[in-house]
Amino acid sequence: MTEGKAMTASPDDRFDVAIVGSGIVGLGAAYAAVRRGLRVVVVDRTDRPVGATIRNFGHLCIGAQDGAARAYGEASRGIWLRLAAETGFWVRESGTLVVARAEDERALLEEAAGAEGEDGGIRLLSPSAVTELAPVRPEVVHGGALVAGDLQVNPREAAGAIVRHLAALGVEFRFRTAVTAVETGLVRTTRGDIAADDVVVAVNHDVDQLLPALAERAGVIRCALDMMRVSADLRSPLQAPLLTGWSLVRYRRFAGLGTATALRERLHAERPELAALDLNQMYTQLPDGTMLLGDSHHKAVQPEPFQPEAAFDAFLAEARELFDVGGMRVLERWQGVYAAAGEEFLIEEVAPRVLALAATTGIGMTTGLGLAELETTRVFGWGGSGSGSGSADADASVADGAQTPAIAGGAGTTAIVGGIAQEENA
């Protein structure tokens, strides 16, 4: 074919479903479709998933969400466990540990636990119980909680394992291929046109390049974050992803409670330099023993690529204050970027049977698989009981309660299966 000339889809380029983007939402849509016997193609301009899906903590923080995010997160949980069982990538049903380093943080955890009772999945912990689960310094702990049901994966291996699994199931991947336009029944790419009955656009923040009017209407911008991986001489392993008070004032389940306002005000007054970084102080430990630290946040249409060393200095200093740790050696630093908007999700049928999907906060790993599963089923009417995540009636009821049209602003091992507007988890 000659570059620059219009191209028509050949018979080999006709699919039931075409998905633009190989991040976690796109992979979730592909998994939903292929399990229903549909012929699926995924198109991405990179040669593998390299965006927000691999640049995060690997923390599936379901229990800290509410509303639509909680519904999508609960749906995602079953899909993550099913994929881990099918592919063998590492997943840990660890729950999430929260350490309270002051009385107001402990009080917020108590309020959250009491708001939903025993069925809410928050188990309050004594200081000694916290130090049994995490190598934190006993003198800084006032209490804590364990949030049940949350998962942890290694984001660097999970995405690639899912791609390989989907390919084995028959999904076709066309990497290093840019999409220039989408319309009902057609995806135009730099390697030719693709005909498809259903089209899913799951390009996260790059929706402003493919569908700029939608992005502007939805208020989609980018959030850049700084993270690092360290080798840390901890006295014991970290038994679960660990959140702090800085996390509590971000996640909606906690941030909307009465005691959160005073906590936020104290943190900002006592540590304005950390507030200026828009800190979410949290930690996860990978199977190799290294630890992920972070993270800071900066929002703009196009954030600067330059990373301030002050952020990394703060990550290390705060870790030393919190953990009973000997030496720490920095192994890697990186910048992540994800979509941000005024609401948590972008869900819009931009043309008949063309669905744009994005998590417009930093909770894509937590919610993306469920978002794709429920919304593609709802919009396209895909039948079948292939989800393994509940009955069709249950899925439909969750989707109906979780969505509003044009919601807008955002080495394998054996699987172990078994502030209010500042809810980022990356």
C-alpha positions in Angstrom: 0.0 0.0 0.0 1.1 3.5 -0.7 1.6 5.8 2.3 -0.7 8.8 2.4 -3.4 7.3 0.2 -6.8 6.2 1.5 -7.0 2.5 2.2 -9.9 0.1 2.4 -10.2 -2.7 4.9 -9.4 -6.1 3.3 -11.4 -9.2 4.2 -8.6 -10.2 6.6 -9.0 -6.9 8.4 -12.6 -7.4 9.4 -13.2 -8.1 13.1 -16.0 -8.2 15.6 -14.1 -5.8 17.9 -11.3 -3.4 17.4 -9.6 -2.0 20.5 -7.3 1.1 20.4 -4.8 0.9 23.2 -3.1 -2.0 25.0 -3.2 -0.6 28.6 -5.2 -2.3 31.3 -8.5 -1.0 30.1 -7.9 -2.1 26.5 -6.7 -5.5 27.7 -9.8 -5.8 29.8 -12.0 -5.0 26.8 -10.1 -7.6 24.7 -10.5 -10.2 27.5 -14.2 -9.5 27.8 -14.7 -9.9 24.0 -12.6 -13.0 23.3 -14.3 -14.9 26.1 -17.5 -14.3 24.3 -16.1 -15.9 21.1 -15.6 -12.6 19.3 -12.8 -11.9 16.8 -10.7 -9.2 18.4 -7.8 -7.0 17.3 -5.8 -4.6 19.6 -3.9 -1.7 18.0 -1.2 0.3 19.8 1.5 2.7 18.5 4.1 1.2 20.9 5.6 -2.3 20.8 4.1 -3.4 24.2 2.3 -1.8 27.1 4.7 0.9 28.4 2.4 3.5 30.0 0.6 3.9 33.3 -0.2 0.2 33.3 3.4 -0.7 34.1 4.4 2.5 36.0 2.5 2.0 39.2 2.6 0.3 42.6 0.7 -2.8 41.4 -1.7 -2.1 44.2 -5.3 -3.0 43.5 -6.8 -0.7 46.1 -10.5 -1.7 46.0 -11.5 -1.1 49.6 -10.5 2.5 49.7 -12.9 3.4 46.8 -16.6 4.2 46.8 -19.4 4.6 44.3 -18.6 3.7 40.7 -15.0 3.1 41.5 -15.8 0.5 44.1 -18.2 -1.3 41.8 -15.6 -1.4 39.0 -12.9 -2.4 41.5 -15.0 -5.3 42.9 -15.6 -6.5 39.3 -11.9 -6.2 38.5 -10.9 -8.3 41.5 -12.4 -11.5 40.2 -11.0 -10.8 36.7 -7.5 -10.3 38.1 -7.6 -13.5 40.1 -9.0 -15.4 37.0 -6.2 -14.0 34.8 -3.6 -14.9 37.4 -4.8 -18.4 37.6 -4.9 -18.8 33.8 -1.5 -17.2 33.1 0.6 -17.8 36.3 1.6 -14.2 37.0 2.1 -13.3 40.6 -0.8 -12.0 42.6 -1.2 -11.6 46.4 -4.5 -11.5 48.2 -2.9 -9.4 50.9 -5.4 -6.7 51.7 -4.1 -3.2 52.4 -2.4 -2.1 55.6 -2.8 1.4 56.8 -0.5 2.8 59.5 -1.8 5.6 61.7 1.0 7.8 63.0 -1.2 10.2 64.9 -4.4 10.2 66.8 -6.4 12.0 64.1 -5.3 9.3 61.6 -6.4 6.6 64.0 -9.7 8.4 64.5 -10.4 8.6 60.8 -9.8 4.8 60.5 -12.2 4.3 63.3 -14.8 6.4 61.6 -14.4 4.6 58.4 -14.7 1.2 60.1 -17.8 2.3 61.9 -19.5 3.7 58.9 -20.1 0.3 57.2 -19.8 -2.0 60.2 -18.2 -5.4 60.1 -19.2 -5.9 56.5 -17.2 -2.9 55.4 -13.9 -4.9 55.3 -11.9 -2.6 57.6 -10.3 -4.3 60.6 -8.8 -2.0 63.1 -5.3 -2.9 64.4 -3.4 -2.2 67.6 0.1 -0.7 67.3 1.6 -4.1 68.0 -0.5 -5.8 65.3 0.7 -3.2 62.8 4.4 -3.8 63.6 3.8 -7.5 63.1 2.6 -6.9 59.6 5.1 -4.3 58.6 8.6 -3.4 59.6 7.7 0.1 60.8 9.2 1.8 63.8 7.1 1.0 66.9 7.5 4.5 68.3 5.7 6.2 65.4 2.6 3.9 65.3 -0.6 4.9 67.0 -2.7 2.2 65.4 -3.8 1.1 62.0 -6.2 -1.0 59.9 -6.2 -3.8 57.5 -8.5 -3.3 54.5 -9.7 -6.7 53.3 -10.0 -7.9 49.7 -7.3 -5.8 48.1 -4.8 -7.4 45.8 -1.2 -6.8 44.7 0.5 -7.7 41.4 3.8 -6.9 39.8 2.8 -4.4 37.1 6.0 -5.1 35.2 5.1 -8.7 34.6 1.3 -8.7 34.7 0.6 -6.6 31.5 3.0 -8.7 29.4 1.5 -11.9 30.7 -2.0 -10.8 29.9 -0.9 -9.8 26.3 0.6 -13.3 25.8 -2.5 -15.0 27.2 -4.9 -13.0 25.0 -2.8 -13.7 22.0 -3.0 -17.4 22.8 -6.7 -17.1 23.0 -6.8 -15.7 19.5 -6.6 -11.9 20.0 -4.6 -10.3 17.3 -2.2 -7.5 18.4 -0.9 -4.9 16.0 1.8 -3.0 17.8 3.9 -0.1 16.3 0.7 0.9 14.5 -0.8 4.3 15.1 -4.6 5.0 14.9 -5.5 8.2 13.1 -9.3 8.1 13.3 -12.2 6.0 14.5 -15.8 5.9 13.3 -18.7 3.5 13.3 -17.4 0.2 11.9 -13.9 1.5 11.0 -10.5 2.2 12.6 -8.1 4.1 10.4 -4.4 3.3 11.1 -1.0 4.0 9.6 -0.9 0.4 8.3 -4.3 0.4 6.7 -8.0 0.4 7.7 -9.6 -2.1 10.0 -13.3 -2.9 9.9 -15.0 -3.8 13.1 -18.6 -4.1 14.3 -17.6 -2.6 17.7 -14.7 -0.2 18.5 -13.3 0.6 21.9 -11.0 3.6 22.4 -8.8 3.0 25.5 -5.9 5.4 25.1 -6.0 7.1 28.5 -4.7 10.6 28.4 -4.0 10.4 24.7 -7.7 10.7 24.1 -6.9 14.4 23.6 -5.0 13.5 20.4 -7.4 11.0 18.9 -10.7 12.6 20.2 -9.8 16.2 21.1 -13.3 17.5 21.3 -14.3 14.8 23.8 -11.2 15.4 25.9 -11.8 19.2 26.0 -15.5 18.7 26.9 -14.5 16.2 29.6 -11.7 18.3 31.0 -9.1 15.6 30.5 -5.5 16.6 31.3 -2.4 14.7 32.4 -1.1 13.9 35.8 2.6 13.3 36.0 4.0 11.5 39.0 7.4 10.5 40.4 8.2 7.1 41.7 11.3 5.1 42.7 12.3 1.5 43.5 14.8 0.8 46.2 16.7 -2.0 47.8 16.0 -1.6 51.5 17.5 -3.4 54.5 14.2 -4.0 56.3 14.0 -6.1 59.5 11.1 -8.1 58.0 9.1 -8.3 54.8 6.1 -5.9 54.2 3.1 -8.2 54.3 0.8 -5.9 52.3 0.8 -2.6 50.4 1.0 0.1 53.0 -0.8 3.4 53.1 -0.3 6.4 55.4 -2.3 9.5 56.5 -1.4 11.2 53.2 -3.2 8.4 51.4 -6.3 8.6 53.6 -7.0 12.2 52.6 -6.9 11.2 48.9 -9.1 8.1 48.7 -12.8 8.8 48.6 -13.9 6.2 51.1 -11.9 8.0 53.7 -11.5 11.6 52.3 -15.3 12.2 52.4 -15.6 11.5 56.1 -15.9 14.2 58.8 -12.6 13.7 60.4 -10.7 13.9 57.1 -10.8 17.7 56.8 -9.0 18.3 60.1 -6.4 15.7 59.2 -5.8 17.2 55.8 -5.4 20.6 57.4 -2.9 19.4 59.9 -0.8 17.5 57.4 -0.6 20.5 55.1 0.2 22.9 58.0 2.9 20.7 59.5 4.5 19.6 56.2 3.8 22.2 53.5 6.7 20.9 51.4 5.1 17.5 51.1 1.7 19.1 50.4 3.4 21.0 47.6 4.4 17.7 46.1 0.8 16.5 46.3 2.2 13.5 48.1 0.6 10.1 48.4 3.0 8.4 50.7 2.6 4.7 50.1 4.7 1.6 49.7 4.6 -1.9 48.1 7.2 -4.7 48.1 7.8 -6.8 45.0 8.5 -10.5 45.1 12.2 -9.9 44.7 12.2 -7.9 48.0 12.7 -4.5 46.5 10.3 -1.7 47.5 8.4 0.9 45.5 8.2 4.3 47.0 6.2 7.4 46.0 4.5 9.3 44.9 4.1 13.0 43.9 1.6 14.5 41.4 1.6 17.4 39.0 -1.4 18.1 36.7 -1.3 20.0 33.4 -2.4 19.5 29.8 1.2 18.6 29.1 3.4 18.3 32.3 7.0 19.1 32.1 9.2 16.0 31.8 11.7 17.2 34.4 11.6 15.5 37.7 12.6 17.5 40.8 15.1 15.8 43.0 13.3 17.2 46.0 10.5 14.7 45.5 12.9 11.8 45.6 14.7 13.2 48.6 11.3 13.4 50.3 10.4 9.8 49.5 13.7 8.5 51.0 13.5 10.7 54.1 9.9 9.7 54.8 10.7 6.1 54.3 13.5 6.3 56.8 11.2 8.0 59.3 8.6 5.3 59.0 10.4 2.1 58.6 12.9 0.2 60.8 15.4 0.1 58.0 19.1 0.0 57.7 20.5 1.1 54.3 18.5 2.0 51.3 19.9 2.0 47.8 18.0 3.6 44.9 17.7 1.3 41.9 15.4 3.1 39.6 13.4 6.4 39.2 10.7 7.1 36.7 7.8 9.4 35.7 4.4 8.0 35.2 1.6 9.9 33.4 -2.1 9.2 33.5 -5.4 10.9 32.6 -7.0 13.3 35.1 -10.3 15.0 35.1 -13.0 16.3 37.4 -14.7 12.9 37.7 -13.2 9.4 38.1 -14.1 7.9 34.7 -14.6 8.8 31.1 -17.3 6.7 29.5 -18.9 7.9 26.2 -20.3 6.3 23.1 -18.8 8.9 20.7 -20.5 7.4 17.7 -22.8 4.4 17.3 -20.9 1.4 18.6 -17.7 3.4 19.3 -17.0 3.5 23.0 -14.4 5.7 24.7 -13.3 4.4 28.1 -10.7 5.7 30.6 -10.1 5.9 34.3 -9.5 9.6 34.7 -7.7 9.2 38.1 -4.8 7.1 39.2 -6.9 4.0 39.9 -6.7 2.4 36.5 -5.1 -0.8 37.8 -7.8 -1.1 40.5 -10.8 -0.5 38.3 -9.8 -0.9 34.6 -10.6 -4.6 34.1 -14.0 -4.2 35.7 -14.7 -0.9 33.8 -14.0 -2.6 30.5 -16.0 -5.7 31.4 -19.1 -4.0 32.5 -19.2 -1.0 30.1 -18.5 -3.0 26.9 -21.2 -5.5 27.9 -23.7 -2.7 28.7 -23.0 -0.6 25.6 -22.6 -3.3 23.0 -25.0 -5.8 24.5 -22.4 -8.7 24.5 -24.1 -11.8 25.8 -22.8 -14.9 27.3 -21.6 -15.8 30.8 -17.9 -15.8 30.1 -16.9 -13.3 32.8 -16.7 -15.6 35.7 -17.4 -12.6 37.9 -21.1 -13.2 38.7 -24.4 -13.6 36.9 -25.4 -11.4 33.9 -28.1 -9.9 36.1 -25.6 -8.9 38.7 -23.2 -7.5 36.2 -25.9 -5.4 34.7 -27.1 -4.1 38.0 -23.6 -3.0 38.9 -23.1 -1.3 35.5 -26.4 0.5 35.8 -25.5 1.9 39.2 -21.9 2.7 38.3 -22.2 4.6 35.0 -23.6 7.8 33.5 -23.3 8.5 29.8 -20.4 10.8 29.2 -19.0 10.5 32.7 -15.9 12.6 32.5 -13.4 14.4 34.4 -10.5 9.3 34.6 9.2 -13.5 35.2 5.9 -15.2 36.1 5.6 -17.1 39.4 2.9 -19.3 40.7 -0.3 -17.2 41.3 -1.6 -17.0 44.9 -5.3 -17.1 44.2 -7.6 -17.7 46.8 -8.5 15.0 49.2 -12.0 14.2 47.7 -10.9 15.3 44.3 -7.4 13.8 44.9 -8.1 10.1 44.7 -5.0 9.1 42.7 -3.5 5.7 43.3 -0.3 5.9 41.3 
